[in-house]
């Protein structure tokens, strides 16, 4: 679909945790891991709040900041 590999892969933001044992079955982290395996620096974001009305504003800000930093610092291929 793309004419070149993407600069980064950003997955999420999802409800719940993407830490510890949850990484094994997290779809958010699976997407990021698959991209990293293909050589694309990747990151997955989550918000540990399962409420329907959860406020994602802070998580959005963090995701934007981290993603911009990843693009500026040009992480090595396969970084996750």
Residue, then its C-alpha position, 0 to 999 in steps of 0.5 A: x500500500x505504501x511506497x516506502x516504510x513508515x517512519x514510525x508506527x503508533x498504536x493505541x490509545x486503548x482502554x486498559x493496560x499495556x504493561x507487564x503480562x498484558x503485553x502478551x495479549x494486547x492488540x495495541x502492543x501486537x500491532x506495534x510489535x509486528x511493525x517493529x519486527x518489520x523494522x519500523x520504530x514503534x510505540x503503543x499507548x494505553x490509558x488505564x481507565x475502563x470507564x466509557x467516559x474516560x478522559x483521553x486528553x492527557x494520554x493524547x498529549x503524551x502520545x503526541x509528545x512521544x511520537x514527535x520525539x521518536x520522529x526527531x530522534x530517529x530511533x533505530x529500526x526494530x525499536x519498540 
